[in-house]
Amino acid sequence: MLRVQRKKSPYKWFPNDFTDDDEKILVTIASQLGIALDNARLVDQLVKAERMAAWGDMSARSPI
Protein backbone atom coordinates (compact mmCIF):
# COMPACT_ATOMS: atom_id res chain seq x y z
CA MET A 1 0.00 0.00 0.00
CA LEU A 2 1.27 3.42 -0.85
CA ARG A 3 0.04 6.47 0.97
CA VAL A 4 0.39 9.82 -0.72
CA GLN A 5 -0.70 13.13 0.74
CA ARG A 6 -0.73 16.66 -0.46
CA LYS A 7 -0.16 19.63 1.72
CA LYS A 8 -3.48 21.28 2.46
CA SER A 9 -3.91 24.58 0.69
CA PRO A 10 -4.32 27.58 3.00
CA TYR A 11 -6.76 29.05 0.48
CA LYS A 12 -10.25 27.60 0.21
CA TRP A 13 -10.61 28.87 -3.34
CA PHE A 14 -7.53 26.93 -4.50
CA PRO A 15 -8.33 23.24 -4.95
CA ASN A 16 -5.44 20.97 -4.17
CA ASP A 17 -6.99 17.62 -5.10
CA PHE A 18 -5.18 15.01 -7.12
CA THR A 19 -5.90 15.22 -10.82
CA ASP A 20 -6.52 12.22 -13.06
CA ASP A 21 -2.98 12.57 -14.39
CA ASP A 22 -1.61 12.57 -10.84
CA GLU A 23 -3.53 9.38 -10.10
CA LYS A 24 -2.26 7.71 -13.27
CA ILE A 25 1.32 8.53 -12.31
CA LEU A 26 0.79 7.24 -8.77
CA VAL A 27 -0.75 4.01 -10.05
CA THR A 28 2.23 3.53 -12.36
CA ILE A 29 4.70 4.13 -9.52
CA ALA A 30 2.81 1.74 -7.23
CA SER A 31 2.74 -0.95 -9.90
CA GLN A 32 6.46 -0.60 -10.62
CA LEU A 33 7.20 -0.76 -6.91
CA GLY A 34 5.13 -3.94 -6.63
CA ILE A 35 7.02 -5.51 -9.51
CA ALA A 36 10.37 -4.53 -7.96
CA LEU A 37 9.35 -6.11 -4.64
CA ASP A 38 8.26 -9.30 -6.41
CA ASN A 39 11.58 -9.42 -8.27
CA ALA A 40 13.50 -8.98 -5.02
CA ARG A 41 11.57 -11.87 -3.44
CA LEU A 42 12.21 -14.08 -6.46
CA VAL A 43 15.93 -13.30 -6.43
CA ASP A 44 16.05 -14.15 -2.72
CA GLN A 45 14.33 -17.48 -3.38
CA LEU A 46 16.72 -18.21 -6.24
CA VAL A 47 19.77 -17.48 -4.09
CA LYS A 48 18.45 -19.77 -1.34
CA ALA A 49 17.75 -22.56 -3.85
CA GLU A 50 21.23 -22.24 -5.37
CA ARG A 51 22.77 -22.26 -1.91
CA MET A 52 20.90 -25.45 -1.02
CA ALA A 53 21.98 -27.04 -4.31
CA ALA A 54 25.60 -26.14 -3.58
CA TRP A 55 25.33 -27.70 -0.11
CA GLY A 56 23.88 -30.83 -1.72
CA ASP A 57 26.77 -31.00 -4.20
CA MET A 58 29.32 -30.55 -1.43
CA SER A 59 27.76 -33.23 0.74
CA ALA A 60 27.57 -35.64 -2.21
CA ARG A 61 31.28 -35.17 -2.93
CA SER A 62 32.51 -35.47 0.64
CA PRO A 63 33.66 -38.94 1.75
CA ILE A 64 31.61 -40.55 4.46
C-alpha positions in Angstrom: 0.0 0.0 0.0 1.3 3.4 -0.8 0.0 6.5 1.0 0.4 9.8 -0.7 -0.7 13.1 0.7 -0.7 16.7 -0.5 -0.2 19.6 1.7 -3.5 21.3 2.5 -3.9 24.6 0.7 -4.3 27.6 3.0 -6.8 29.0 0.5 -10.3 27.6 0.2 -10.6 28.9 -3.3 -7.5 26.9 -4.5 -8.3 23.2 -4.9 -5.4 21.0 -4.2 -7.0 17.6 -5.1 -5.2 15.0 -7.1 -5.9 15.2 -10.8 -6.5 12.2 -13.1 -3.0 12.6 -14.4 -1.6 12.6 -10.8 -3.5 9.4 -10.1 -2.3 7.7 -13.3 1.3 8.5 -12.3 0.8 7.2 -8.8 -0.8 4.0 -10.1 2.2 3.5 -12.4 4.7 4.1 -9.5 2.8 1.7 -7.2 2.7 -0.9 -9.9 6.5 -0.6 -10.6 7.2 -0.8 -6.9 5.1 -3.9 -6.6 7.0 -5.5 -9.5 10.4 -4.5 -8.0 9.4 -6.1 -4.6 8.3 -9.3 -6.4 11.6 -9.4 -8.3 13.5 -9.0 -5.0 11.6 -11.9 -3.4 12.2 -14.1 -6.5 15.9 -13.3 -6.4 16.0 -14.1 -2.7 14.3 -17.5 -3.4 16.7 -18.2 -6.2 19.8 -17.5 -4.1 18.5 -19.8 -1.3 17.7 -22.6 -3.8 21.2 -22.2 -5.4 22.8 -22.3 -1.9 20.9 -25.5 -1.0 22.0 -27.0 -4.3 25.6 -26.1 -3.6 25.3 -27.7 -0.1 23.9 -30.8 -1.7 26.8 -31.0 -4.2 29.3 -30.5 -1.4 27.8 -33.2 0.7 27.6 -35.6 -2.2 31.3 -35.2 -2.9 32.5 -35.5 0.6 33.7 -38.9 1.7 31.6 -40.5 4.5 
